[in-house]
Amino acid sequence: MALQCGIVGLPNVGKSTLFNCLSNAKAQSANFPFCTIEPNVGVITVPDDRLTKLVEMCNPKSVVPATVEIVDIAGLVKGASKGEGLGNKFLANIRETDAIIHVLRCFDDDNITHVDGSVDPVRDKEIIDFELQIKDLETVESRMAKTLKMAQAGDKAAKMQYEVLRQIKEALEKGLPARSVSFESVDEQRFARELFLLTSKPVLYVCNVDDAAAAEGNAYVEAVREAIKNEGAGLLIVAARTESEIAELDTWEERQEFLAEIGLEESGVARLIRAAYALLDLQTYFTAGPDEVRAWTFRRGSKAPRCAGIIHTDFEKGFIRAEVIKYDDYVNLGGETAVREAGKMAVEGKEYVVCDGDIMHFRFNV
């Protein structure tokens, strides 16, 4: 499931440092690999203690973790919507991603020059917001012009579309993202989604702080938190410089010792990967046995046949039923055989909505 998060930010905010930490396999896992599709795209394993526990219990021949794709998008400058800097290429790269990780500089350091001369993460956020909103406004106004004549002629679908566009335009003109506008009907929601607007994408703001603020944050972080309170966006605090030091350590044990010394239970990179996975609205189900323990990625709310099709299209076409074991039952009772004997394995049909952490067996006939 090739869904991508794009990392964006102004120059010198720590965006590339974070991407390089993500790109280092040692940074997030003791056992699982990282690979690069292109120089700026990384397929990164998602840390999951449940997978580790299943591996301990099954001792399988192979292990396949869940992954998420992260794209390092070149730094934006003012005027991108008018072609300044990388301009349209930057905006096109964002359009191709499914969610945005927006890195903001929330630390003072006289040795690192800020592109605008001073540290102000809210201002930095608004610079990128403005460029994305201007581009979306162009898209919406163009669609409105095409839709208006049909709406005036009495076309019901065109009337609905025009009203959706009008509401989004109103939000954009107020400096709000398209995702801040909600619609009640399924048709309205579908049309809004199919506009593929830049500001409709889910966003996670990553506040890059110094070492001292890694655990609690600082005044810059609080300013960002206040600025995004009505956006429906997430916020994560990460110290990129600390993460780069963690990434240089050779073993998982050394990294855990380093984290303990600075008062953290896990690395910011691990938290960021999991947050990116959640930002894409992804969840995980497992298949577990002596041959392989594998984490399978699915979209939240997917039903059993759709999830079966992730393994193979034949599984979805010929779906009969799903045998489902809850992760806690699997662990607490000591494995599949014990779960079956205890009558804890459920048999589910086509309408079953798969839950995060389910251990699945699919029965099918083609």
N, C-alpha and C positions, 0 to 999 in steps of 0.2 A: 504494500500500500504506500505508494510514493507521494506522501503528503509532505510539504516542506514548510519550515519556519525560516523567514528571512531576517537576518540581523542587520539593523539599520542604526544610523547615528551620524552626528557631525564628525569631522576629522578630529583626531586626538582625544576621543572620549573613552578609549579603551576597548572599542568594538573588536578590532583585530586581535588584541591580546586575548580577549575572551574566546574568540573563534579558535585561536591557536591552542588554547587550553582544552577546548572541546575536541579539537582535532588530535589531541594526544591521548592514545588509548589508555595510558597509565593513569590519566586524570580521573577516570570514572569507574574503572573496573579492574579487578585483580586477574580476571580470566578471559574476558571477551574482547574481540578485536574491533578496530576502527578501520574504515577504508575510505578512500577519497574517490568520488566519481569524476570530478573536475577539480582544478586548483582551488575553487572557492565553494565546493559542495562537499559536506562530510556526512557519511552515514554513521550515526553514533548510537551505541548501545544504551538502552534505558536501564538504569540501576533498579533492580527489583529483588528485594529480600525473599520474596515468595519463590522466585525461580531458583535461587541459591538453596533454599530449603528442599525443594523438590529434587534437585540434583543430589543433595546429600541422601535423601531417602531412596532414590531410584538407582543411583550409581550408573547412569546411562553411558552408552558408547559415544554419544554426541549430545551437544547442548547448543540450542539456537535461541538467543535472546531477542526481545523486541528491539526495534530500532526506530530512529527518527532522523530525518534529513534536515540539516542546518545549512543555510546558504549565507555566505558573507557578501553582503551587497556594498559596493563601493560607497565611500562617504559622500553625503549630499551637501550641496552649498545653496545659499539663497539664490532664487531665480531658476531652480531646476525645472519648474513648470513651464518656463519660457526658454529652456534649452541651455541654461548656464551650467558650467561644469560638465558632468556626464549627462545631465538633463534627462532627456527622454529615455535614455538607456537605463538610468537609475529607476525611473518610474515604471518602465516596462519590466525590470527585474522584480520589483515589488509586486506587480500585477500577477506575475507567474507563481508567487508563493501563496500559501493557504493561510498563513498567520504571520504576525510581525513581532519580533523581539526588538524593542527600541531601547538602546543603551544611552544612558544619560550620565554625564560627568558630575559626580557629587563629592568631589574632593579638591582640596587646594594643593597646588605644587608649582612653585615658581619656575621649576626646571622644565615643565611641560606647558608649552604655549597653547592657549585656547584660541581658536580661530576667530572669535569675536572679542578677544582681549580680556575677558573676565569670566568667572565661573557663575553661571546662572542656569541650572538645569531646566527650570520652567520656561525660560526664554528659548533655550535650545529645543525643547519639546515643541514649542509653538512655531518655530521656524519650519520644522519638518511637517507638522500638522498643516500649516498654511499651504505649503507646496502641494501636499496630497489633496487638500480640500479644493484648491484652485483647479487642479486637474479633474477632480470629480465634478466640480461645478460645470466645467466645459462639457463633460460627458452628459450630464443631466440636462443641460440647456439644449444641447443638440438633439437629444431624444425627445424633449418636450416639443420642440419645433416640428418634428416629424409626426408626433402623436396628436397634436392639437387639431389638425384638420379632420382626422378620422373621429376624434371625440366630438367635435362640433357637428359632424354628420350623423351622430347618434350611435356610433359603434360602442357597445357596452364595455367590451374589453379595453378599448382605447381610453374610455372615460376612467376606468379603474387605474390603468397605467399612468395616465396623466396626473391623477390625484396622488399616486405614490411618488411620482417624480416631483410634484409640487411640494410635498411634505419634506422630501429629502433636500430639495433646493433651499427651502426655508431654514432647515437646520444648518446646512453648509454656510449660508450667508450669515448665520449667527456665530460662526466659528466652531460649530459642533460636528463631530464625525457622523457619517451616514449610519453607523451602528447604533447611534443614540436614538434613532427613530424606530419604533416598533409598530407592527401591523397585525391586525386581528385575523384576517382571512388567510387561508392557505394560498390562494391565488396571488394575493398581494405579497405575501412573504416570498413566494417563488419568483415573482417578477423582480422584486427588490434584490434577491440573491443573484438572479441571472444578469443583473447590470454589471456585476463584477467590479464594484467600486473599490478604490484603494482604501477608503476610510471605513468600509464595511467589514474589513478583516478584523478578527480578534487580535488584541494587542496585549503584550506583556511588557511593562516598563521595567528595565533592569537598572537600578541605581548603582553605579560603580563608585564605591567608597574607598577610603584609605583603611589600613589595617585596624586602626583604633575603632572604627565605626562598623566593622564587619558584623558584629553581633546585634547591635542595637540601632544602627543608623545614625543620622545626624540631622541638623537643621535643614540641609539641602533635601534630604529624603522626605522630611515632613512637608516641605513646600511642594514637592512633587505629589505626595499623597493627597494633599488638599486640592491641587490643581486637577487631579484625575478622578475625584470622588463621584462625579456624575457621568463618567464615561463608560462604565461597565468594563473596565480594563483591570488587569492584575498588576502587582508590583512585587519585585524581588530585590533584595539587597545582596550585592556580591562585591568582594574586594578582588579585582582582577589581578593586581600585583601579587597578592597572597596566593591566588589560584595558580599563577605561573610558577611560583616557588613549589607548590604541591606537585605540579605536573613534572617537575624535574626530579622528584624522588623516585627511586627505582622500584621499591616494593610496596604492596598494599599495607603491610605492617608499618613501614616508615611513614606513610601518608597518614595513617590513623594516629600514630604517635604525635606527629606534627599538629594535627587538628586538635588533639587533646591539650597540647601545650598552649594553644591560642584560644581555648575555650569553645570550640565548635564540635558538634557531634558528627557532621558530615561536610563535605566540600560544597562550595557554592555551585560548582560545575554540576555535581550530581543533582542538586536541587533545581538548577536551571534546565537540565535535560528532562527531568520529570515534569516541570512546569510547561515546557514546550510540548511535551506529549499530551498533557491535559488541555493545553491551549488549542490543539488541533482536534479536541473532542474525541480523543482516542482512549480505548481501554484494551485490556489484555485478557485472553483466555488461554488455557494451557492444554497441551497433550503431554502425558507423562507415562513412561514405561522404561524397560531396561535398554531398549535400543536408542531412544531419544527422548529428551525433555525439551519442549519447545514452547516459546511464548508467541502467540498469534495476535496480531493487532487488528482491532475492528473499531468501527465508528460506534460511539455510544448510542444505544437504542436499537441496534441491529437485531433481527430475529435469527433463529437458529439456522434456517436454510442459507441465508446470506453469509453467516459466519462459516458454515460448512464449505461454501464456495470459495472461501479464501484459501483453503487447503487445495482444492481442485474443483474445477467447474462441474465435473461429474457428480461430486458430492451434493451440490446444490440442485442439479437437474433431477437426480434420482433420490432426493432426500426422503427418508422414511421416518426416522425419529432421532432424537439426541439423548444419549445417556449422560446425565449431568451429576457431577460430584462437587459440592462446595469445598473450597480450599481448606477452610477450618476443619471440616469433617475429615478430609483426607489426612491432614497433619495430626489432628488429635486422636484419630482412631488407628493411625499407623499404615495407611495405604489403601489401595483400591479393594483388595480382597476383604479386608476388615470392614470397609464401608458397605460393600455388598451384603456381607453377613449381618450387618447391623440394620439393614433395610434403609440405609440413608442415601442410596443412589436413586435419583429421580429419572423418570422416562418422560421426555417432553416432545411435543409436536411442533408443527410449523409456526405456531403463533408465539412460541416461547421467546422472550426477549433475553438475550444472553447477558449475564452479569459479569462485572469485572472480577477476575480471579476464578471463574468457573473452570473446572477440569472436565473436558468434553471427550466423548466418543460419538462419532456419527455413524448411523446405519443408513445405507443407501442401496439402490438397485438401479442399474442402467442397462 
